[in-house]
Amino acid sequence: MSRLRRLFSRSSGPSSAPTADARPSQADARRATTEHFRTFVTTRVGVEAYLEPPTGDMPTTLLLIATTGEWTRRRVPDEKAARGLADDLGIPLYDVRRTGYPQRMREWNTRRRRGEA
């Protein structure tokens, strides 16, 4: 089968989809997200969590922001999962629809763009 034909093919043969072994399971993905967030919280000061609601092109996400403005974001299944994760990490959770993003995050992004951070 030509490369172009494989690209537009609807078949789910071995050349068009990764094997199940190549994709992480949901449990593995959750463990990786939890571990990433736990590392972020333990290696930074004053971390807070911000819930980002799903949009047309993005799922629900949880954003962690340190006092320096440094941040990290990961997908979460839903708001309940985000609240549970913030509770497990011992950090406050805010809803960006109500609070907006903190100024320190915008300042950190600006410094990064300028090459100052």
DSSP file (Angstrom, degrees, kcal/mol; ACC not computed):
  #  RESIDUE AA STRUCTURE BP1 BP2  ACC     N-H-->O    O-->H-N    N-H-->O    O-->H-N    TCO  KAPPA ALPHA  PHI   PSI    X-CA   Y-CA   Z-CA
    1    1 A M              0   0    0      0, 0.0     5,-0.0     0, 0.0     0, 0.0   0.000 360.0 360.0 360.0 134.1    0.0    0.0    0.0
    2    2 A S     >  -     0   0    0      1,-0.1     4,-2.5     4,-0.0     5,-0.2  -0.235 360.0-114.0 -68.1 159.5    1.4    3.4   -0.9
    3    3 A R  H  > S+     0   0    0      1,-0.2     4,-2.0     2,-0.2     5,-0.1   0.904 117.3  49.7 -60.4 -42.5    2.3    5.9    1.8
    4    4 A L  H  > S+     0   0    0      1,-0.2     4,-1.6     2,-0.2    -1,-0.2   0.905 110.6  49.4 -64.2 -42.3   -0.4    8.3    0.6
    5    5 A R  H  > S+     0   0    0      1,-0.2     4,-0.7     2,-0.2    -1,-0.2   0.905 110.6  50.4 -64.9 -40.8   -3.0    5.5    0.6
    6    6 A R  H >< S+     0   0    0     -4,-2.5     3,-0.5     1,-0.2    -1,-0.2   0.880 106.1  57.3 -62.8 -37.3   -2.0    4.5    4.1
    7    7 A L  H 3< S+     0   0    0     -4,-2.0    -1,-0.2     1,-0.2    -2,-0.2   0.887 117.0  32.4 -60.5 -40.4   -2.4    8.1    5.3
    8    8 A F  H 3< S+     0   0    0     -4,-1.6    -1,-0.2    -5,-0.1    -2,-0.2   0.379  93.8 117.4-100.2   3.7   -6.0    8.3    4.1
    9    9 A S    <<  -     0   0    0     -4,-0.7    -3,-0.0    -3,-0.5    -4,-0.0  -0.424  54.0-153.1 -73.0 145.6   -6.9    4.7    4.8
   10   10 A R        +     0   0    0     -2,-0.1    -1,-0.1     2,-0.0    -4,-0.1   0.432  59.0 116.8 -94.4  -1.5   -9.6    3.9    7.3
   11   11 A S        -     0   0    0      1,-0.1    -2,-0.0    -5,-0.1     0, 0.0  -0.292  60.9-145.5 -67.5 153.3   -8.2    0.5    8.1
   12   12 A S        +     0   0    0      4,-0.0    -1,-0.1     3,-0.0     5,-0.1  -0.110  49.2 142.9-108.6  34.7   -6.9   -0.2   11.6
   13   13 A G  S >> S-     0   0    0      1,-0.1     3,-1.5     3,-0.1     4,-1.1  -0.048  70.9 -87.0 -67.2 176.0   -4.2   -2.4   10.4
   14   14 A P  T 34 S+     0   0    0      0, 0.0    -1,-0.1     0, 0.0     5,-0.1   0.742 125.2  54.8 -61.3 -25.0   -0.8   -2.5   12.0
   15   15 A S  T 34 S+     0   0    0      1,-0.2    -3,-0.0     3,-0.1    -2,-0.0   0.670 108.9  46.9 -84.1 -14.1    0.6    0.3    9.9
   16   16 A S  T <4 S+     0   0    0     -3,-1.5    -1,-0.2     1,-0.2    -3,-0.1   0.637 113.2  36.1-103.8 -14.0   -2.1    2.8   10.8
   17   17 A A  S  < S-     0   0    0     -4,-1.1    -1,-0.2    -5,-0.1     2,-0.0  -0.997  79.2-113.1-140.7 143.3   -2.4    2.5   14.5
   18   18 A P        -     0   0    0      0, 0.0    -3,-0.1     0, 0.0     2,-0.0  -0.350  42.4-103.4 -68.8 156.0    0.0    2.0   17.4
   19   19 A T    >>  -     0   0    0      1,-0.1     3,-1.1    -5,-0.1     4,-0.8  -0.323  28.9-108.3 -74.7 162.9   -0.2   -1.2   19.3
   20   20 A A  G >4 S+     0   0    0      1,-0.3     3,-0.6     2,-0.2    -1,-0.1   0.833 119.8  60.5 -60.5 -32.0   -1.8   -1.4   22.7
   21   21 A D  G 34 S+     0   0    0      1,-0.2    -1,-0.3     3,-0.0     4,-0.1   0.789 100.2  55.3 -66.5 -26.7    1.6   -1.9   24.2
   22   22 A A  G <4 S+     0   0    0     -3,-1.1    -1,-0.2     2,-0.1    -2,-0.2   0.712  98.2  72.4 -80.2 -20.4    2.8    1.5   22.8
   23   23 A R  S << S-     0   0    0     -4,-0.8     2,-0.1    -3,-0.6     0, 0.0  -0.794  85.1-122.6 -98.7 135.6    0.0    3.4   24.5
   24   24 A P        -     0   0    0      0, 0.0    -2,-0.1     0, 0.0    -3,-0.0  -0.466  29.9-115.3 -72.1 147.7    0.1    4.0   28.2
   25   25 A S     >  -     0   0    0     -2,-0.1     4,-2.5     1,-0.1     5,-0.2  -0.293  26.5-107.2 -73.4 165.9   -2.9    2.8   30.1
   26   26 A Q  H  > S+     0   0    0      1,-0.2     4,-2.6     2,-0.2     5,-0.2   0.903 122.6  52.4 -60.8 -40.3   -5.2    5.3   31.9
   27   27 A A  H  > S+     0   0    0      2,-0.2     4,-2.4     1,-0.2    -1,-0.2   0.906 109.7  48.4 -63.3 -41.2   -3.8    4.1   35.2
   28   28 A D  H  > S+     0   0    0      2,-0.2     4,-2.5     1,-0.2    -2,-0.2   0.910 111.5  50.2 -64.4 -41.6   -0.3    4.7   34.0
   29   29 A A  H  X S+     0   0    0     -4,-2.5     4,-2.4     2,-0.2    -2,-0.2   0.905 111.1  48.7 -63.7 -41.7   -1.2    8.2   32.7
   30   30 A R  H  X S+     0   0    0     -4,-2.6     4,-2.8     2,-0.2     5,-0.2   0.917 111.5  49.4 -64.8 -42.9   -2.8    9.1   36.0
   31   31 A R  H  X S+     0   0    0     -4,-2.4     4,-2.7     1,-0.2    -2,-0.2   0.916 111.6  49.2 -61.8 -42.4    0.2    7.9   38.0
   32   32 A A  H  X S+     0   0    0     -4,-2.5     4,-2.4     2,-0.2    -2,-0.2   0.911 112.8  47.2 -64.1 -42.3    2.5    9.9   35.7
   33   33 A T  H  X S+     0   0    0     -4,-2.4     4,-2.6     2,-0.2     5,-0.2   0.935 113.4  48.1 -64.5 -46.4    0.4   13.0   36.1
   34   34 A T  H  X S+     0   0    0     -4,-2.8     4,-2.8     1,-0.2    -2,-0.2   0.922 113.3  47.5 -60.5 -44.7    0.2   12.6   39.9
   35   35 A E  H  X S+     0   0    0     -4,-2.7     4,-2.4    -5,-0.2    -1,-0.2   0.898 111.0  51.4 -64.8 -40.6    3.9   12.1   40.2
   36   36 A H  H  X S+     0   0    0     -4,-2.4     4,-2.3    -5,-0.2    -2,-0.2   0.945 113.8  43.9 -60.4 -48.5    4.6   15.1   37.9
   37   37 A F  H  X S+     0   0    0     -4,-2.6     4,-2.8     2,-0.2    -2,-0.2   0.905 111.8  53.1 -64.6 -41.4    2.4   17.3   40.1
   38   38 A R  H  X S+     0   0    0     -4,-2.8     4,-2.3    -5,-0.2    -1,-0.2   0.914 110.5  47.7 -61.5 -42.3    3.8   15.9   43.3
   39   39 A T  H  X S+     0   0    0     -4,-2.4     4,-1.3     2,-0.2    -1,-0.2   0.917 111.5  50.5 -63.3 -43.4    7.4   16.7   42.2
   40   40 A F  H  < S+     0   0    0     -4,-2.3     4,-0.5     1,-0.2     3,-0.4   0.930 112.5  46.6 -60.6 -45.8    6.4   20.2   41.1
   41   41 A V  H >< S+     0   0    0     -4,-2.8     3,-0.7     1,-0.2     6,-0.2   0.892 114.0  47.0 -65.2 -40.7    4.8   20.8   44.5
   42   42 A T  H 3< S+     0   0    0     -4,-2.3    -1,-0.2     1,-0.2    -2,-0.2   0.662 114.3  46.6 -79.1 -14.8    7.7   19.5   46.5
   43   43 A T  T 3< S+     0   0    0     -4,-1.3     2,-0.3    -3,-0.4    -1,-0.2   0.357 110.8  54.3-108.2   5.3   10.3   21.3   44.6
   44   44 A R  S <  S-     0   0    0     -3,-0.7     2,-0.4    -4,-0.5     3,-0.3  -0.913  78.7-115.5-135.4 163.5    8.7   24.8   44.5
   45   45 A V  S    S+     0   0    0     -2,-0.3    22,-2.4     1,-0.2    23,-0.3  -0.781  84.2   1.8-103.0 141.3    7.3   27.2   47.1
   46   46 A G  S    S-     0   0    0     -2,-0.4    -1,-0.2    20,-0.2     2,-0.2   0.831  76.3-175.3  63.2  39.4    3.7   28.3   47.5
   47   47 A V        -     0   0    0     -3,-0.3     2,-0.3    -6,-0.2    19,-0.2  -0.479   3.4-173.9 -74.2 135.6    2.1   26.2   44.7
   48   48 A E  E     -A   65   0A   0     17,-2.3    17,-2.7    -2,-0.2     2,-0.4  -0.927  17.7-130.0-124.9 152.1   -1.6   26.7   44.0
   49   49 A A  E     -Ab  64  93A   0     43,-3.0    45,-2.4    -2,-0.3     2,-0.4  -0.824  15.4-164.6-105.4 142.8   -3.9   24.8   41.6
   50   50 A Y  E     -Ab  63  94A   0     13,-2.9    13,-2.8    -2,-0.4     2,-0.5  -0.992  14.1-140.3-128.4 124.4   -6.1   26.3   39.0
   51   51 A L  E     -Ab  62  95A   0     43,-3.3    45,-2.0    -2,-0.4    46,-0.4  -0.711  13.1-162.0 -84.5 126.2   -8.9   24.4   37.4
   52   52 A E  E     -A   61   0A   0      9,-2.9     9,-2.2    -2,-0.5     3,-0.1  -0.949  17.6-133.9-109.1 119.2   -9.3   25.1   33.7
   53   53 A P        -     0   0    0      0, 0.0     5,-0.0     0, 0.0     2,-0.0  -0.227  31.9 -89.3 -69.2 160.2  -12.7   24.0   32.3
   54   54 A P        -     0   0    0      0, 0.0     2,-0.2     0, 0.0     6,-0.1  -0.364  44.6-168.1 -67.2 149.2  -12.9   22.1   29.0
   55   55 A T        -     0   0    0      3,-2.8     3,-0.1    -3,-0.1     5,-0.0  -0.638  43.5 -81.8-122.8-175.7  -13.3   24.1   25.8
   56   56 A G  S    S+     0   0    0      1,-0.2     0, 0.0    -2,-0.2     0, 0.0   0.810 129.5  21.4 -60.5 -29.9  -14.1   23.1   22.3
   57   57 A D  S    S+     0   0    0      1,-0.1    -1,-0.2     2,-0.1     0, 0.0   0.409 119.4  60.6-121.0   1.5  -10.6   21.9   21.6
   58   58 A M        -     0   0    0     -3,-0.1    -3,-2.8    -5,-0.0    -1,-0.1  -0.989  69.2-136.1-132.0 139.9   -9.1   21.3   25.1
   59   59 A P        -     0   0    0      0, 0.0     2,-0.1     0, 0.0    -4,-0.1  -0.197  51.6 -64.1 -77.9 179.5  -10.1   18.9   27.8
   60   60 A T        -     0   0    0     16,-0.3    16,-2.4    17,-0.2     2,-0.3  -0.457  64.0-171.4 -62.0 135.1  -10.3   19.8   31.5
   61   61 A T  E     -AC  52  75A   0     -9,-2.2    -9,-2.9    14,-0.3     2,-0.5  -0.925  22.2-140.2-131.5 157.7   -6.9   20.7   32.8
   62   62 A L  E     -AC  51  74A   0     12,-2.7    12,-1.9    -2,-0.3     2,-0.5  -0.981  17.4-162.4-117.9 127.2   -5.2   21.4   36.1
   63   63 A L  E     -AC  50  73A   0    -13,-2.8   -13,-2.9    -2,-0.5     2,-0.5  -0.939   1.5-159.6-112.7 125.7   -2.6   24.2   36.2
   64   64 A L  E     -AC  49  72A   0      8,-2.8     8,-1.8    -2,-0.5     2,-0.4  -0.911   9.9-171.5-105.9 132.8   -0.2   24.4   39.1
   65   65 A I  E     -AC  48  71A   0    -17,-2.7   -17,-2.3    -2,-0.5     6,-0.2  -0.988   8.6-151.3-129.4 126.8    1.5   27.8   39.7
   66   66 A A    >   -     0   0    0      4,-2.8     3,-1.7    -2,-0.4   -20,-0.2  -0.367  37.2 -99.6 -85.8 170.4    4.3   28.5   42.1
   67   67 A T  T 3  S+     0   0    0    -22,-2.4   -21,-0.1     1,-0.3    -1,-0.1   0.772 124.0  59.6 -63.2 -25.1    5.0   31.8   43.8
   68   68 A T  T 3  S-     0   0    0    -23,-0.3    -1,-0.3     2,-0.1     3,-0.1   0.646 119.6-110.8 -74.8 -14.3    7.6   32.6   41.2
   69   69 A G  S <  S+     0   0    0     -3,-1.7    -2,-0.1     1,-0.4    40,-0.1   0.243  71.8 141.7  98.5 -11.2    5.0   32.3   38.5
   70   70 A E        -     0   0    0     -5,-0.1    -4,-2.8    38,-0.1    -1,-0.4  -0.385  30.7-176.6 -62.4 142.2    6.5   29.1   37.1
   71   71 A W  E     -C   65   0A   0     -6,-0.2     2,-0.3    -3,-0.1    -6,-0.2  -0.922  24.6-164.6-142.6 163.7    3.7   26.7   36.1
   72   72 A T  E     -C   64   0A   0     -8,-1.8    -8,-2.8    -2,-0.3     2,-0.4  -0.981  11.0-159.1-146.5 150.6    2.8   23.3   34.7
   73   73 A R  E     +C   63   0A   0     -2,-0.3     2,-0.3   -10,-0.2   -10,-0.2  -0.986  11.5 172.1-136.2 141.4   -0.4   22.0   33.2
   74   74 A R  E     -C   62   0A   0    -12,-1.9   -12,-2.7    -2,-0.4     2,-0.1  -0.986  35.6-102.2-144.0 153.4   -1.8   18.5   32.7
   75   75 A R  E     -C   61   0A   0     -2,-0.3   -14,-0.3   -14,-0.2     3,-0.1  -0.453  34.6-170.3 -70.3 146.0   -5.1   17.0   31.6
   76   76 A V        -     0   0    0    -16,-2.4   -16,-0.3    -2,-0.1     3,-0.1  -0.964  31.1-118.9-133.7 154.4   -7.5   15.6   34.2
   77   77 A P  S    S-     0   0    0      0, 0.0     2,-0.3     0, 0.0   -17,-0.2   0.899  81.6 -35.8 -60.8 -41.6  -10.6   13.6   33.7
   78   78 A D     >  -     0   0    0    -19,-0.1     4,-1.9     1,-0.1     5,-0.1  -0.951  68.9 -77.0-167.7-180.0  -13.0   16.1   35.3
   79   79 A E  H  > S+     0   0    0     -2,-0.3     4,-2.6     1,-0.2     5,-0.2   0.873 123.7  55.8 -62.5 -38.9  -13.4   18.7   38.0
   80   80 A K  H  > S+     0   0    0      1,-0.2     4,-2.3     2,-0.2    -1,-0.2   0.918 108.3  47.8 -61.0 -43.8  -13.9   16.1   40.7
   81   81 A A  H  > S+     0   0    0      2,-0.2     4,-2.4     1,-0.2    -1,-0.2   0.890 111.0  51.8 -64.1 -39.5  -10.6   14.5   39.8
   82   82 A A  H  X S+     0   0    0     -4,-1.9     4,-2.5     2,-0.2    -2,-0.2   0.917 110.1  48.5 -63.4 -43.8   -8.9   17.9   39.9
   83   83 A R  H  X S+     0   0    0     -4,-2.6     4,-2.4     1,-0.2    -2,-0.2   0.915 112.0  49.4 -63.1 -42.7  -10.3   18.6   43.4
   84   84 A G  H  X S+     0   0    0     -4,-2.3     4,-2.5     2,-0.2    -2,-0.2   0.898 111.3  49.0 -62.9 -41.0   -9.2   15.2   44.7
   85   85 A L  H  X S+     0   0    0     -4,-2.4     4,-2.1     2,-0.2    -2,-0.2   0.916 110.9  49.1 -66.3 -43.7   -5.7   15.7   43.3
   86   86 A A  H  X>S+     0   0    0     -4,-2.5     5,-2.2     2,-0.2     4,-0.9   0.911 112.3  49.4 -61.8 -41.8   -5.4   19.2   44.8
   87   87 A D  H ><5S+     0   0    0     -4,-2.4     3,-0.8     1,-0.2    -2,-0.2   0.932 110.2  50.3 -61.5 -46.0   -6.6   17.8   48.2
   88   88 A D  H 3<5S+     0   0    0     -4,-2.5    -1,-0.2     1,-0.3    -2,-0.2   0.856 112.6  47.1 -60.5 -35.6   -4.1   14.9   47.9
   89   89 A L  H 3<5S-     0   0    0     -4,-2.1    -1,-0.3    -5,-0.2    -2,-0.2   0.604 110.3-125.4 -82.6 -11.8   -1.3   17.4   47.2
   90   90 A G  T <<5 +     0   0    0     -4,-0.9    -3,-0.2    -3,-0.8    -2,-0.1   0.841  66.3 126.2  72.7  34.1   -2.4   19.7   50.1
   91   91 A I      < -     0   0    0     -5,-2.2    -1,-0.3    -6,-0.1   -43,-0.1  -0.904  63.8-102.2-124.5 153.1   -2.7   22.8   47.9
   92   92 A P        -     0   0    0      0, 0.0   -43,-3.0     0, 0.0     2,-0.4  -0.389  31.1-144.4 -72.0 151.0   -5.6   25.2   47.4
   93   93 A L  E     -b   49   0A   0    -45,-0.2     2,-0.3    -2,-0.1   -43,-0.2  -0.968  16.4-175.9-119.7 130.9   -7.7   24.9   44.2
   94   94 A Y  E     -b   50   0A   0    -45,-2.4   -43,-3.3    -2,-0.4     2,-0.6  -0.882  25.0-126.9-121.2 154.7   -9.1   27.9   42.4
   95   95 A D  E >>  -b   51   0A   0     -2,-0.3     4,-2.5   -45,-0.2     3,-1.9  -0.909  11.4-149.0-102.0 119.0  -11.4   28.1   39.3
   96   96 A V  H 3> S+     0   0    0    -45,-2.0     4,-1.2    -2,-0.6    -1,-0.1   0.728  96.0  67.1 -63.6 -19.7  -10.0   30.3   36.6
   97   97 A R  H 34 S+     0   0    0    -46,-0.4    -1,-0.3     1,-0.2   -45,-0.1   0.808 114.7  29.1 -66.9 -26.8  -13.5   31.2   35.5
   98   98 A R  H <4 S+     0   0    0     -3,-1.9    -2,-0.2     2,-0.1    -1,-0.2   0.807 134.8  26.2 -99.3 -38.0  -13.9   33.0   38.8
   99   99 A T  H  < S-     0   0    0     -4,-2.5    -3,-0.2     1,-0.2    -2,-0.1   0.713  88.5-147.0-101.6 -23.1  -10.4   34.1   39.7
  100  100 A G     <  -     0   0    0     -4,-1.2    -1,-0.2    -5,-0.4    -2,-0.1  -0.247  45.2 -48.6  73.8-176.4   -8.6   34.4   36.4
  101  101 A Y        -     0   0    0     -5,-0.1     2,-0.1     1,-0.1     5,-0.0  -0.713  65.1-105.5 -92.1 142.8   -4.9   33.7   36.1
  102  102 A P    >>  -     0   0    0      0, 0.0     4,-1.2     0, 0.0     3,-1.2  -0.362  21.0-124.0 -69.0 146.9   -2.5   35.3   38.6
  103  103 A Q  H 3> S+     0   0    0      1,-0.3     4,-2.6     2,-0.2     5,-0.2   0.833 108.3  65.7 -57.3 -35.4   -0.3   38.2   37.5
  104  104 A R  H 3> S+     0   0    0      1,-0.2     4,-2.1     2,-0.2    -1,-0.3   0.823  98.9  53.1 -61.5 -30.0    2.8   36.3   38.6
  105  105 A M  H <> S+     0   0    0     -3,-1.2     4,-2.4     2,-0.2    -1,-0.2   0.926 109.5  47.1 -69.1 -44.8    2.1   33.7   35.9
  106  106 A R  H  X S+     0   0    0     -4,-1.2     4,-2.3     1,-0.2    -2,-0.2   0.907 112.7  50.0 -62.8 -41.2    1.9   36.4   33.2
  107  107 A E  H  X S+     0   0    0     -4,-2.6     4,-2.4     2,-0.2    -1,-0.2   0.902 110.1  50.1 -64.4 -40.7    5.1   38.0   34.5
  108  108 A W  H  X S+     0   0    0     -4,-2.1     4,-2.4    -5,-0.2    -2,-0.2   0.918 110.4  50.2 -63.0 -43.6    6.9   34.7   34.5
  109  109 A N  H  X S+     0   0    0     -4,-2.4     4,-2.3     1,-0.2    -2,-0.2   0.904 110.4  50.3 -61.0 -41.4    5.8   34.0   30.9
  110  110 A T  H  X S+     0   0    0     -4,-2.3     4,-1.9     2,-0.2    -2,-0.2   0.924 110.1  49.4 -62.9 -45.2    7.0   37.5   29.8
  111  111 A R  H  X>S+     0   0    0     -4,-2.4     5,-2.9     1,-0.2     6,-0.8   0.903 110.7  51.2 -60.8 -41.2   10.4   36.9   31.4
  112  112 A R  H ><5S+     0   0    0     -4,-2.4     3,-0.9     1,-0.2    -2,-0.2   0.915 108.5  50.6 -62.8 -43.5   10.7   33.5   29.6
  113  113 A R  H 3<5S+     0   0    0     -4,-2.3    -1,-0.2     1,-0.3    -2,-0.2   0.863 111.8  47.9 -63.1 -34.9    9.9   35.1   26.3
  114  114 A R  H 3<5S-     0   0    0     -4,-1.9    -1,-0.3    -5,-0.2    -2,-0.2   0.548 115.7-116.4 -82.1  -7.6   12.5   37.8   26.8
  115  115 A G  T <<5S+     0   0    0     -3,-0.9    -3,-0.2    -4,-0.6    -2,-0.1   0.714  81.6 120.9  80.4  20.2   15.0   35.1   27.8
  116  116 A E      <       0   0    0     -5,-2.9    -4,-0.2    -6,-0.2    -5,-0.1   0.663 360.0 360.0 -89.7 -17.8   15.4   36.5   31.4
  117  117 A A              0   0    0     -6,-0.8    -1,-0.2    -9,-0.1    -5,-0.1   0.469 360.0 360.0 -95.5 360.0   14.3   33.4   33.3
